[in-house]
Amino acid sequence: MAIAKTGSRRIVVDSVAYRWRLRGRPSYCQALGWSPCTYAVALDDDPGAVLVVRTAGPHPGNWVGRRRSPVLPSDVARAVRRALQRGWEPGVAGAQFRLDLSQGFVASP
């Protein structure tokens, strides 16, 4: 599955081009601070399995005023490298590969 070019950003990690996208508006649970921010990553030219990264922070657009720094390209590059080490094969079509980095996330009451 491809990630739409509109609203996504290109990143090169170890000489391989990827596209990543953070959901523009938070889901209901993300907006209330109940679930952490997530973003998706896929190969730029020939997308296969999509990487879905669950972060330890709230979505930047949450409604309850929880402060969160934005997802940086360096964060995305680090997550891509970690997912590749854990077996993500971005060029092979298949189910989403989920990388859970949400340890330490505290949901809003």
Summary of the structure (lengths in Angstrom):
residues: 109
radius of gyration: 13.8
end to end distance: 35.4
largest distance: 42.8
contacts: 300
relative contact order: 0.23
helix: 16%
strand: 24%
